[in-house]
Structures are given as C-alpha cells and as structure tokens.
C-alpha cells in the first residue's frame, strides 16, 4: 500500500497537486471524482448538515481510495 499524506481542508491544494508533490498521481477521472467528493464533504461539514465524526469517517475512506488508486508519476500515463 502507498503511504500518502493528504490535506482535505477548504484551503488545501487540489488533490492532484498534493499527490504530484509526493511523486504520485491519479487517473484524471478518478482525481476529478475525488476532488468533487472532498468539496462536497467540506460543504456539508461547514453548513452543519452532518456530524464531524461522519465527515472524519468519510475522509478516512477517501484516503484509502486515494492510496489504492495512486501510482507513481509516469505509471498512470502509460496505462
């Protein structure tokens, strides 16, 4: 499994930029979906629609999904 550190905050860099800084990337469609999900989680948390614990669990699941699909830069481009 890949070891990656990701920040999910509203002011964080986009997911692809964070991954690129660590030498990884995601397929474009996967990166767009994950970025949209991060944005959605931030919105529902900011507006108090779901408890913080639920958002925390969702972010953990997203991080797991990211680490499963992330590949070293260059490998994704060859797929």
SULBEL-V424849 format. One line per field, one symbol per residue. phi: phi as a letter, one per 40 degrees, with the letter a starting at -180 (. if undefined). psi: psi as a letter, one per 40 degrees, with the letter a starting at -180 (. if undefined). A space follows every 50 residues. Layout:
BEGIN
phi = ???
psi = ???
END
This chain:
BEGIN
phi = .cbbbbbbcdcccddccccdcbgbabddccccccccccdccccccdcgcb cdccccccccccccccccbcbddhccccc
psi = ihhihhheideiiidddddddeeiiiidddddddddddddddddddefdi idddddddddddddddddeiiihdddde.
END
